Amino acid sequence: MKREQLALAAAAASGIVIGTATVATGSVVNETGPITIAFIRYLIGVLLLLPLANRIRWSPVTFRDFIAILLFGIFQFGFLIILLNVSVIYIAAGLAVLIFASLPLLTMAIAILLGRENFTYRKMFGILLTIAGVGFAVGATAFVEGFGMMGWIGIGAALLSAFLGALCSVLYGAYMPRYPTLQISTMAMGCAVLFLFGLALMEGMADTVTSFSINIWLVLFFIGFLSAVGYFCWLFALSHIPASNVTVFLGLSPVTAAILGAIFLAQPLSVQDLIGTALVAAGLIISLWRKKDPTPVP
C-alpha cells in the first residue's frame, strides 16, 4: 500500500477513534470533571507511547522547535478541550459539535492563506457536504433549546476551539519532516499532560480519583489507548497528505458516536443519522477524489 493510501487510512482511523472516545468519555463524565478525564486519558496515552518511542532513534530538537511542539500540545490537548467544555455550558452539545465540524473548512482556509494548499471548489463542496452530514447527525440535539446573550460565549468558544485545531493541523506540517511521528506524538502529548496536571488538581482530581471503581479505570484506560492511537494516526496522516484532507475525516466522529451509541447505549438511530452518514461519505469521496494520470501509450 502506498504511503498516501496509508495516510488516508490513518486519517480515517483517527476520525473513528475520536468518535469512539467520545462515546466512552460520555459513560464516565459524570464521575469526575472533564479536565481530570483529559489529564488521565493523555497521561495514559503518553505512558503507552513511551515504550514505543524509546525504541526509535530520536532526532535532536532545537529549542525553537521544542517550544513550538510544546505549544502544539498545550493548545491541541489543553485549550482546545477546555474551550469545547466551556461551550457546552452555554449551548447544546449538538450545536457545539456542529460548530466544531467547521474545523476542516477552517483548515483549508488557513492552509490557503499560508500558501500550503491550493483552493478548489471540489474540495470546498466536499467539506461543506461533510459539515451538512454532521448537521443531520446532531441536528436533533443541536437546536433543542434557545440561548440568550451568554449563548454567544458558547458559540465563540466552540468556534475558537475549531480554529485552534485547524491552526495546529496546518502548522504541524513544518515539523513533521524533521522528526519521527512517534517522537512528536510523545513530546506534544507529554507537554499537554504537564499543563493539564495543575488544572486537574484545581478541579478536585485528588478527591475524585480515589473513588473510581475498576470499571471506570478500565474505561479511562481504553480512552487513553484510543488517544495514543488516534494522535499517532493523526500526525502520521499530516506528515503525508494535506492538512485539509486529514481534518475532513473528522466528519466520521459524530457518525461513529451515533452508531456506537445505538449499539452499546441503546440510542436509536434516526433517519437523520442515516442521511448524515451518507452525506459525510459523499463529502469524503468528493473532497479526496482525484483524476488518475492517464496511462502513457508505449
N, C-alpha and C positions, 0 to 999 in steps of 0.2 A: 504494500500500500504506500502511495506517495506521501511525502511529508504534509502536503496541503490537505489531503484527504484525512490524514491522522489528526491534523489541527482542527478540521471541521468536526470530526468525531469527538474530539476533546471539548470543543465549544458546546456541542450538543449535550455531552455528558455533564458539563458544568451547569447548564440550564436546568437539566433534570435533577441534578443533585441539590440545587438551590430550592427547587420546589419540594423535594423530599424533606430537606432540612426544615423548611417552613412548617410542614405538617407535624414533624417530630417536635419542633420547638413549641408549637401550639398545645401539645399534650402536657407540657411541663411549665409553661409560662406562668401559670397561677401559683406555682410552688415557690417562686422567687422572683427577683427583679430582672428586667431584660438585660441590664448591663452585666449582672452576675452571670447570666446564661452566656452572654457574649464572651466574657472573660474565660469561663470554664471551657467553652467549646473551642476557642482558639488556643488555649493552653494545651488542651488535649491534642489539637491539631499539630501544634509545634512539637510536642513530645513524640508524636507518631512520625513526623517528618525528619526529626533529628537523626535517628539511626540510619536512614537512607541518605541524608545529606552528608553524613560523616564518611560515607563510602565513596564519595566522589572527591575530586580534587577542586578545592575552592580557588577561584581567581582572586588575586589581591584587589581590594576595593579602595578606591581613592576616597579621601574624606568628603569631597563634594558629592560623589555618588552615594556614599553611606548616608549622608543627610537626606538625599533625595529618596532613597529606599525607605528610610525611617519615616519620612513624611507620608510616603505612599501607604505604608502600613497603618499609621495613625489615622489618616483621613479615610482610607477604604474600610478599615475594620472598626475604627473608633467613631469619628464624627458622622460617617455615613449611617451607621446603625443608630446612633443617638438621635440624629435628625429624623429618621424613619419612626423611631419610638415616640418622639415629640409630636410628629404629625398625627399619629393615631389617637393622641389625647384630644385633639380638636376636630378631627374629621373621621369619617368612617374608614375602617381598614381597607375596604374595597376601593375607595376613592384614592387612598394613599398608594395602593398597588397600581392603580391605573395611571396615576401621575408618574410613578417611578418607571412605568413602562415606556416613558419618553426617553429613557436613557440611550437606546440605540440611535434615535434621531439626533439627540444632543451630541453623541459621539461622532456621528457623521459630520455635523456642523463644525465641531471643534477641529476634527481632522482636516476638513477642507480649509478652514481658516488658517491652520498651521502649515498647510501645504503637504500634509501627509497622505491625503486621498483626493481623488477627483470626483466631482459631482456627477451623478447620473440620475435621471428621472426614474429609471427602472428600480434602482436600489431604494430611492426615497419612497416610491409607491409600495414596494415590498415591506419596508419598515412600517409605513402607515397601516398596511394590512395587519401586521402582527399586533400593532397597538389596538386596532379595532377588534382583533381577536381577543386580546386581554380584556377590552371593554365588555365584550359579550360574556366572557368567563366570570368577571367580577361585578358585572352591572347590577345584579340583584342586591349586592351589598354596598355598592358604591354611592348610591343616591337614596338610601333608605331614610336618611334624616337630613334636615336642613342645618344650616350653620350660620352664625352671625359673624360679627367682625372678627372674633377670635378664630373662626374657621380659616380665615386667610393666613393666619400664622401656620396652621397645619398644612395648607396648600403650599405655602412658601418653603416650609421645612422639607416636605416631600420632594419639591422641585429642586431645592438646593442639594438634597441627598442624591438625586439622579444626576445633577450636574457634576458633583464630586466624583461619582462613579465613572461618568463619561470622561472627565478630565484625566483621571488616573489611568484609565484604559488606554487613552491616546499617548500619554507621556511615558508609559511603560516602554513603548516601542524603542525609545532611545537607549534603554538599558538592557533589554533582553539579549541583544547580540554580544554584550560584553561579559555576561556572567551566566553560569548554568541556571536552568529554571529552578532546580531544587534549592540552589543557594539563595536566589532572590525570594523564593517562597518562604523559606525558613527565616530569613532575616526580616522580611516585612511583617510576617505574622508574629514573630518574636517581639518586635518593637511595639506592635499593637497590644500584645499581652501586657507588657510593662506599663503602657499607657492606661489600659483598662483596669489594672490592678487597684490603683488608688480610687478610681471611680466606683469600683465594685465594693470596696470596703466602706465607702461613704454611703452606699446603697443598703448596707447591712448584711453583706455576704457572710461575715464571720458568724452571724447568728443563724442564718438560714441553712448553710451547707451541712451543719451538724444534724439537722432534722431530715435530711434526704434519705429516702428509702433506697434499697438496692435497685428497684425498678427505675427510679429517677436517675440514678447514676448510670445505669445501662443505657437509658435514652440519651443522656448527656454524652456518654462515650460514643454512641452512634452518631450524634450530631457532630462531635469533634472529628470523628473519622471522615464524615462527609465533607467537613470544612477543609481538611487536609487534601482530600482527593479533588474536591471541586476547585480549590485555589490553584493547585498544581496544573490541572487541566486548563484552567482559565489562562494562566501565564504561558503554558505551552502553546495554546492556540494563538495568543497575542504575539508570540515570537515568530509565527509562520504565516499568518494571514492578517489582513487589515482589521483594525480595531472594530470598525462598524460591522464587519462580518462576524465577529465574535459576539458582540453585545446583542445582536439581533436574536441570538438564541435564548436570551433572557425571556422571550415570549413563551418559552416552554415551561417556565417556572410555575405560573399560576395554573396552567393547564395540567401540569403534573400534580400540583397540590389538589386540584379538584378531583382528579381521577383517584389519587391515593386516599383522599377524604372519603370518597364513595366506597372504596374497598375496605378501609380499616376503621373509619369513623361513622359508617352508615349514613353519610351525607348523600342524598340522591343527586344523580347527575341530571341536569335540566337540558332542555333543547338549546338554551343559550350556551351552555357549556360545550355542546357538540358543535354548534356554529362557531364558537370561539376557537375550538381546536382546529376546525377546518380552515378558518381564516389565518391562524398562526402558521399552519402548514403551508398554505398558499403563499403567504408573505415570505417565508423562508425560501421557498423554491424560487420565487421571483427575485428576491434580493441576491441570492447566491448563484443564479443561473448565468452561465457564460457560454458564448458560442465557441464551439470547438474549432481549433485551427484546421483548415482544410488539409486533407492528406495530400502530400505532394505527389504529382504524377511522375513516375520514373521515366 
